[in-house]
Amino acid sequence: MSPHDAAVGQPTTDRPLTGRRVLVTGASAGIGAATARAIVAAGGRVALVARSQARLEELATELRALTPVAPAAPAVPGTGGGERGPGAAAGAEDAAEDDGPARAGLPADAPDTVGAEGPTVVVADADVVDAEAARAVVDAAAEQLGGLDAVINAAGIARPGPVASTPPADWQLMLDVNVRGLLHVTQAALPHLTAAVERDEHGRLVRAGDVVNVSSMSGRRVGSPAMGVYAASKAAVHALSGALRSEVGDDGVRVSVIAPGFVRTGIFEGQDTDAARQLGRKGEEVGLPPEQVADRIVEVLAAPPGLVHVEVAMVSVDQ
Ligand SMILES: NC(=O)c1ccc[n+]([C@@H]2O[C@H](COP(=O)([O-])OP(=O)(O)OC[C@H]3O[C@@H](n4cnc5c(N)ncnc54)[C@H](OP(=O)(O)O)[C@@H]3O)[C@@H](O)[C@H]2O)c1
């Protein structure tokens, strides 16, 4: 199917995320980047969050080339974003008036580049450890996408090492990014997610919000002595996700945990320790491709609105 054949209104089997606006942290690499690709392929609109603006811009350019461009934008039923469908020619008329790129309705200094087809892919660079920066990019992304239906917390780091010899700054960094960063983004996203929730006249959920937290198998059991603090940070993600699920379920927001074992990404790269080198090699040998994790995340987002995947845990068969 040509991407130009894609419907711009209703979700279809091959584009189950049509009309959904998703913010992905950790989108500059690994699981987050693969997830952003999978979401756009499934018809969704994405805001890409990480610190490396250049890598986000590169991914955004790639994704905009995939994004279906529709000649016209019929209303998208149930989409808080109003008249603009995914990949639709949003703002086309306004853009024609000023000859500029289609940034209609956006502040001139919006921290985004917007494709000619409309704001289907938004770039928002920030360090999630900085609470104010996290809030600012979440708010800006929601404004530019016309709302927010889901947040995927995939930003994370691993600094493996024995407790006896690891520099405390490494523990601090892991807990900051993996726990506090996730909380900052989630807290900022919640008002946008609840605002996008829709129910029918019987009160049944027809459009849910989603918080998808990328934890780890290490959050369920400690797999390696060098991974104690990382595992503690991921156990915290499991615990916080469970608590948040009961906190916001009645508001129509689903909270899911993704718990992969080794995934073939660069998470251990650039670290000059035996533990990181050893775990990096293991990841290369037995890790799942990040695309397979991304596909599970799309399944979680595409589930019927009243169904929440509490946890999706996965490992490669040879791990
Ligand atoms: N790889 C595995 O074996 C594995 C297994 C289970 C779970 N996980 C989890 O999966 C998630 C993604 O990991 P990955 O393997 O895809 O790692 P990765 O390839 O190293 O990607 C990590 C992403 O997080 C971003 N990030 C790191 N610190 C950040 C910060 N302070 N603010 C904003 N963004 C930040 C990075 O972007 P910038 O550097 O541009 O900021 C990058 O986009 C992590 O939570 C990790 O714990 C990984």
PDBQT file of the ligand as one rigid body, heavy atoms in Angstrom, charges set to zero:
ROOT
HETATM    1  N1  LIG A 401      18.852  -2.030  25.808  1.00  0.00    +0.000 N 
HETATM    2  C1  LIG A 401      18.425  -2.900  26.694  1.00  0.00    +0.000 C 
HETATM    3  O1  LIG A 401      18.968  -4.033  26.816  1.00  0.00    +0.000 OA
HETATM    4  C2  LIG A 401      17.234  -2.575  27.564  1.00  0.00    +0.000 A 
HETATM    5  C3  LIG A 401      16.584  -3.633  28.204  1.00  0.00    +0.000 A 
HETATM    6  C4  LIG A 401      15.498  -3.339  29.020  1.00  0.00    +0.000 A 
HETATM    7  C5  LIG A 401      15.077  -2.051  29.188  1.00  0.00    +0.000 A 
HETATM    8  N2  LIG A 401      15.736  -1.048  28.551  1.00  0.00    +0.000 N 
HETATM    9  C6  LIG A 401      15.250   0.306  28.802  1.00  0.00    +0.000 C 
HETATM   10  O2  LIG A 401      14.790   0.836  27.587  1.00  0.00    +0.000 OA
HETATM   11  C7  LIG A 401      14.896   2.272  27.622  1.00  0.00    +0.000 C 
HETATM   12  C8  LIG A 401      15.598   2.720  26.348  1.00  0.00    +0.000 C 
HETATM   13  O3  LIG A 401      16.910   2.199  26.350  1.00  0.00    +0.000 OA
HETATM   14  P1  LIG A 401      17.716   1.896  25.018  1.00  0.00    +0.000 P 
HETATM   15  O4  LIG A 401      18.251   0.536  25.148  1.00  0.00    +0.000 OA
HETATM   16  O5  LIG A 401      16.902   2.251  23.839  1.00  0.00    +0.000 OA
HETATM   17  O6  LIG A 401      18.935   2.902  25.236  1.00  0.00    +0.000 OA
HETATM   18  P2  LIG A 401      19.642   3.925  24.240  1.00  0.00    +0.000 P 
HETATM   19  O7  LIG A 401      19.721   3.367  22.875  1.00  0.00    +0.000 OA
HETATM   20  O8  LIG A 401      20.889   4.320  24.943  1.00  0.00    +0.000 OA
HETATM   21  O9  LIG A 401      18.612   5.156  24.222  1.00  0.00    +0.000 OA
HETATM   22  C9  LIG A 401      18.372   5.890  25.380  1.00  0.00    +0.000 C 
HETATM   23  C10 LIG A 401      17.552   7.106  25.034  1.00  0.00    +0.000 C 
HETATM   24  O10 LIG A 401      17.303   7.847  26.230  1.00  0.00    +0.000 OA
HETATM   25  C11 LIG A 401      17.642   9.214  25.972  1.00  0.00    +0.000 C 
HETATM   26  N3  LIG A 401      18.051   9.852  27.201  1.00  0.00    +0.000 N 
HETATM   27  C12 LIG A 401      19.033   9.473  28.050  1.00  0.00    +0.000 A 
HETATM   28  N4  LIG A 401      19.158  10.356  29.037  1.00  0.00    +0.000 NA
HETATM   29  C13 LIG A 401      18.226  11.333  28.828  1.00  0.00    +0.000 A 
HETATM   30  C14 LIG A 401      17.870  12.524  29.505  1.00  0.00    +0.000 A 
HETATM   31  N5  LIG A 401      18.484  12.888  30.622  1.00  0.00    +0.000 N 
HETATM   32  N6  LIG A 401      16.881  13.276  28.980  1.00  0.00    +0.000 NA
HETATM   33  C15 LIG A 401      16.258  12.915  27.852  1.00  0.00    +0.000 A 
HETATM   34  N7  LIG A 401      16.546  11.792  27.168  1.00  0.00    +0.000 NA
HETATM   35  C16 LIG A 401      17.531  11.013  27.651  1.00  0.00    +0.000 A 
HETATM   36  C17 LIG A 401      18.755   9.144  24.956  1.00  0.00    +0.000 C 
HETATM   37  O11 LIG A 401      18.820  10.334  24.192  1.00  0.00    +0.000 OA
HETATM   38  P3  LIG A 401      19.870  11.516  24.382  1.00  0.00    +0.000 P 
HETATM   39  O12 LIG A 401      21.178  10.900  24.747  1.00  0.00    +0.000 OA
HETATM   40  O13 LIG A 401      19.829  12.173  23.051  1.00  0.00    +0.000 OA
HETATM   41  O14 LIG A 401      19.292  12.370  25.448  1.00  0.00    +0.000 OA
HETATM   42  C18 LIG A 401      18.261   8.024  24.061  1.00  0.00    +0.000 C 
HETATM   43  O15 LIG A 401      17.332   8.535  23.142  1.00  0.00    +0.000 OA
HETATM   44  C19 LIG A 401      15.665   2.601  28.894  1.00  0.00    +0.000 C 
HETATM   45  O16 LIG A 401      14.761   2.991  29.886  1.00  0.00    +0.000 OA
HETATM   46  C20 LIG A 401      16.311   1.297  29.267  1.00  0.00    +0.000 C 
HETATM   47  O17 LIG A 401      16.534   1.206  30.643  1.00  0.00    +0.000 OA
HETATM   48  C21 LIG A 401      16.794  -1.267  27.730  1.00  0.00    +0.000 A 
ENDROOT
TORSDOF 0
